[in-house]
Amino acid sequence: MNQMLDLKIVSPEKVVFDGNASSVVVPGTAGCFEILNGHAPIISSLEKGSVEFDASDGKHKIEIKGGFVEVKQNQILLCVEV
């Protein structure tokens, strides 16, 4: 089994998700991109669209209005407006 990513999705109102995921797809400014185990460190702005991720309890999809993502050492922080 692949090593899991530590994913935290926060909005100004609440913590939307805090747990593990095997992959995360985000709507980047230059198009959607997927974050997998071992992804290079990155900070990117996000456009309106869908955040999709595979967690231990199945696939999830969250519609966002924008925000940003930070990836470092298999930890992903998404600060988004939902």
N, C-alpha and C positions, 0 to 999 in steps of 0.2 A: 504494500500500500504506500502511496506517496505521502511524504510528510505534509502535514496540514499547514495552512496559512492562518495566522491570527488576524481575524477581520473585525474591525470595529467601525460601525456606520453611525454617525451622530448628526442630528439636525439641531437647529437652535431650540427646538421644543423638547427633544428627548433623545435617548439612545435608541436607535432603530434596530440595531443588531449588534451583538457582542458575542463572538464565538469563533469556531473554526470553519474553514472552507478549503476545498481542494483547488478551486479555480474561481476567479472573479473577472467579469467582463464589465468595463466601464465606458461611458460615452465621452472620450477625450475630445479636445478641441479640434484635433486633426483626424478624427474618426475613432471608432471603437477599438479598444485593445484589451487583450487578455493578460491577466497577471497569474503566473503559476509559481510553484515552489522554486526558489533561487533567482527570482526576478531581480534585475539590477535596481539599485536605489533610484527613485524618481519622485519628483513632485510635479503634478500636472493639474491644470484646470479642467473642469468637466462642464460639458454642455447639457442642455435639456435632453433627456432620454432615459434609457433603462439601465439599471445596474442589475446584473444577473450573476448569481453565485450558487455553487453546489456546496451545501452544508451537510452535516451528518444526518439531518432529518429531511433531506431532499433538496430539490431545486427551488430557488427563490428569485423573485423579480420585483424590483422596487423602481417606481417612476420618480425621477428627480427633475428639478428645475435648473440645477447647476450646482457648482461647488468645486472642491478640489480633492485630490487623492495624494497621499504620501505613502511610499513603499520603502521599507528598509528592513533587512534581515528577516524576511518572511513575516513582517508585521505590516498590515495595511490599515491605514486610517482614512476613512472617507468622511469629509465634512460636507454635508449636502443640504440643499433646501428641497423638502418634499412637498 
